Amino acid sequence: MRRKICEVTDPKEIERILASTNVGRLSTNGSDGYPYITPVNFVHFNKCIYFHTALKGEKLNNISRDPKVCFEVDIPLSYIESGFNPHNDPCRTHQFFHCVIIRGKAQMISDEKLKVTALTALVEKHEGKTDFKPILKSDLHKGCGVVEIVPEHMTAKSDIGQGRKYNKLAAEKMVKRGLQHDLETIREMGYDYELDPTTKKYRLKD
């Protein structure tokens, strides 16, 4: 990784990133020599990635022929416009984000107990609760498969302005701008905000 300052090595933080988004991108090796990328709903548990799938399709054909895959998730945060910096320099525009990239091997699961466990974890993650009807072996649809990705190499990156000169200035402008992701990004950068009782707008805390 070129910008080591952005590298994430803490397993708990990597897990937080993986748990914070429901869609990842699976890249398989196509028979035509081109990579084939598919968005999939996924869950990460037991140190593996699991997603459900139909029993036929291009990605499964690719996995059957070559189990080596790459799996990626990203969480976009705020975009820093050129007007955020004092010189109005377009070369200082920037996108904040989190991402995880996994290289590993994929396989279709045949063990019904593991399929039930993976599907239960997938539903729990997406619904954000545990009080749903339990998934049983008898509920497994004949056309529903579950793929497991066993990671062999994992890297993660959080770009939240580490080492950048105009971070506080950007945070001050973001709290005033108030677009989607701005308040989340400010906290990720290490700043905090509060509601101004006079203007009823957010401002950075001192």
N, C-alpha and C positions, 0 to 999 in steps of 0.2 A: 504494500500500500504506500503510495507516494507521500500522502500527508499523514504521517504517523500520529500527529496530534489529534486527528479525527478517529483513529482506530478504537474500536470497542472490544475489549477482551474479557470484561466481567460477564460470566455466564448468566447472572441474574438480569443484567441489563439486556443481553441478547435475547433472553426469554421474554422480557418485557416488550421488546420491539416485535417479536414474533406473535405475541399475544395481542398486540394492539391493532392488528389488521387481519381481516378475514380472507383476503384474496392474495394469492401468490402467483408467480409465473414460472411454469415448468418448461424447461428447454430440453428437448430430446434430439437425438441425431437422426435426421431423415434419411430415407433410402436414396434420395436424390443428391445427398451430400450437403444439403442445407440444414441449418438448425430449425427446429419446429417449436414455436413457443405457444403455450396454452395457459390461459388464466384458470386457476382452480381454487375452489374453497378448500381450506386446509386447517389442520390443527397440529400443533407440535406437542408431543408428550413422549415420555420414555426415551428422550433424546433422538426421536425420529419424527419425520413429517408424514402425515397421513391425509389422503383425500379420497373421496368417493368418485366413482366413474361408471360409465356403461361398460359392458364387457367387450365391446368392439370399438375400434376407432384408430386413427392414425397414431396418436401418442402411444397407445398400447402396442401397436405393431412395431413402433420404433423401440419401445422398451424391451419387447420380446427379442428383437434382433440385437439390441445393444443396451444393456441396463444402465450405462453411464449417463447421468443426467446432471443438469444444473438447475437449482431452484432459487428464486429471488423474491424478496419482499421489500417494499419501500413505503415509507410514510412521508409524504410531502408536508413541509411546514411552510413558513412564510417566504415570499419572494421579495427581495430587496431591489427596489427600483433605482434607476440612475439618479433620480432626484434626491435620494436619501443621503448621498455623500456631498460634502461642501463644494466639490468642484463639478458636480453634475456630470460625472464621468461615466459613460455607458459601459466601460470596461470593468467598473466596480459593481455592476449588477450581480445578484447572487441568489441562489435557491438553497434554503436550508432544508435538511431532510435527515431521516434515519434509513438505513438499509441493512439487509443481511443477504449474503450470497452463500449458497451451500452447494458443494460438489459431492456427489455420492452415487449410490446405485439404487435403482428402483425395482420393485417386484410386486406382482399381484399377490394379495394375501389369500391363502386357502383356508387357514385356521378360522373356524366360525367364532370361537370365543374372542379372538383378537379383533375380528371384524366388528363384533358387537361393541367391544370396548372402544375401538377407534371411532365408530359412528356415534356412540354415546358422548364421547369427548368432543366430537365435532359439533353436535347439536348443542351441547352445554356451552361451548365457546360462542357460537353464533347467537344463541338466545340469551346468553348472559344470566342463566339461572339453572338450577338443578331440579326444580319441581315439575318436570315434564314427565309424560308417560314413559316408563322404562322401556328401552329397546331390548327385545328378546330374540333368541335364535330363530324363533318361529316367524318373526317379523322381517327377516332378511329376504329381500326381493331377489328372485332368481336373476334379474337383470342388473343388479347392483353389485359392483365390485369395489374393493378398497385397495389402494396402492400404498405401499410403504417405501419411503426413501430413507435409507441408512446413510447419514452423513459421513464422509471421509475427510472433508476439509470444509471449514466454515470461517467466514470472515464477516465482520460487521463494521459499520461506519456511522457515526453521528456527526453531521456537519451543522453545527449551531454557532458558527462564527468564531471558533477557537483561534486565537492569535490575530484576529482582525482588528484594525485600528479604530474603526468607527462603530464598534458594537453598541456602546451606550447610546450614541446618537441614533443608531438604527432602532434600538429598543424604545427610545423616547418617541420616535416618529410612528413606530408600529402601534404603540398604545393609543396614540391619537387617531391613527388610521382605522383601527378596529375591524379589519377584514377577517375572514375565516382564517384560522390558525394563528393569528397574530398574538393573542394572549397566551396560547399554549407555547408558542415559540419563545416569548419573553421569559417565561418560567424555565424553559429548557436552557436558555442562555444564562440562567443564574440570577435573573432579576425578579423582582416582585412588583405587584401593582395594587392599587387601591382605588376606591371610588371617591372622587372629589365631591364632598357634600355640597359645595357651592355650584359647580358646573354640572354635576351629575354625570360626569364623564370620568373614565379611567385615567390614572396618572401613575408614573413610576413612584415607588416608595423610595424615600431617601435612604 
